[in-house]
Amino acid sequence: MTRTQTDKLMGLLLNSSAALILIGAFFKLQHYPYGTLLLDIGFIAALITASCEISRLKKIIRKLEGGEQDPNS
């Protein structure tokens, strides 16, 4: 995957997890069923996505500090 594709995918995953968290919070406030489940899934997805994003960005920073100009590979 190229860097721009990965950026788009990470953005999509983070936005989807944020949407799940907001919908879950709304469900909890309105006492609808499955509010807790939506919150849990949203937080877990955000945690996993953020962890992957942090490790990917650390890898890019290490490559740039090493003198390489193209972090796509």
TABELGI-V62917 format. One record per residue. RES is the residue in three letters. PHI is phi in whole degrees, -180 to 180 (none if undefined). PSI is psi as a letter, one per 40 degrees, with the letter a starting at -180 (NA if undefined). OMEGA is omega in degrees with one decimal (999 if undefined). Layout:
BEGIN
RES_PHI_PSI_OMEGA / RES_PHI_PSI_OMEGA
END
This chain:
BEGIN
MET_none_h_177.0 / THR_-80_i_-176.7 / ARG_-65_d_-179.1 / THR_-69_d_176.7 / GLN_-65_d_178.9 / THR_-66_d_177.7 / ASP_-61_d_179.6 / LYS_-65_d_179.7 / LEU_-64_d_179.2 / MET_-64_d_177.2 / GLY_-62_d_178.7 / LEU_-64_d_-179.8 / LEU_-66_d_179.0 / LEU_-67_d_178.3 / ASN_-68_d_177.9 / SER_-65_d_179.0 / SER_-67_d_177.9 / ALA_-64_d_177.5 / ALA_-64_d_177.3 / LEU_-63_d_178.9 / ILE_-65_d_179.9 / LEU_-65_d_179.2 / ILE_-66_d_177.4 / GLY_-63_d_177.8 / ALA_-65_d_176.8 / PHE_-63_d_178.6 / PHE_-62_d_179.0 / LYS_-65_d_180.0 / LEU_-65_d_-178.4 / GLN_-90_e_-178.9 / HIS_60_f_174.3 / TYR_-81_i_177.7 / PRO_-70_i_175.5 / TYR_70_e_177.2 / GLY_-64_d_179.8 / THR_-65_d_179.5 / LEU_-62_d_178.9 / LEU_-64_d_177.2 / LEU_-62_d_-179.5 / ASP_-61_d_179.8 / ILE_-63_d_179.0 / GLY_-63_d_-179.6 / PHE_-69_d_178.6 / ILE_-66_d_178.4 / ALA_-63_d_178.4 / ALA_-66_d_178.9 / LEU_-63_d_-179.4 / ILE_-66_d_-179.1 / THR_-65_d_179.8 / ALA_-65_d_178.3 / SER_-63_d_177.9 / CYS_-64_d_-179.3 / GLU_-66_d_179.6 / ILE_-64_d_-180.0 / SER_-67_d_177.9 / ARG_-66_d_179.9 / LEU_-69_d_175.7 / LYS_-62_d_179.1 / LYS_-63_d_178.8 / ILE_-65_d_179.7 / ILE_-64_d_178.6 / ARG_-61_d_179.0 / LYS_-66_d_-179.7 / LEU_-69_d_178.0 / GLU_-71_d_179.0 / GLY_-77_e_176.7 / GLY_102_e_178.6 / GLU_-74_i_-177.6 / GLN_-94_d_-174.3 / ASP_-114_h_-179.7 / PRO_-85_e_-176.8 / ASN_-73_d_-174.7 / SER_-83_NA_999
END
